[in-house]
Amino acid sequence: MGNNVIQGVMKMRLDTKDIIKQKLLDTQENVRDFQQYAKDVKDHETICVFKQFAEDEALHAQKLQEILDRLET
């Protein structure tokens, strides 16, 4: 039937596009989080790390968006 039961909760299996969409949203949220963290902390090294993480996640989001665009055409 395509459904899994996990701890008494019905969970539908996601198709590839649904998974990509979900992870794209997660990754975009990570970008925003790391950008905010970089503004919130005072330690220079930590700021640099969070900025780099935000940039890395932005690249991941860009790649996921490219894949999603390809799948939707």
C-alpha positions, 0 to 999 in steps of 0.5 A: 500500500505504500504506507509504513506504520511507525509507533502507531502513526501512519507515515506515507512514503515520500517520492523523490520530489517530495524528499528533495522539497523537504530537504530543500526547506530544511537546508534553507532553514539551516542557512538562515539559522547559521547566518543568524548565529553568526550575528548573535555570537561574539567569538570571531572564530565561531562567527567565521565558522557559522558564516562558512556553514551558511555558505556551504548550506547555501550551495547545498540548497542551490544543488537541491533546487537544481535537482528539483527543477530538473525533476519538475520539467 
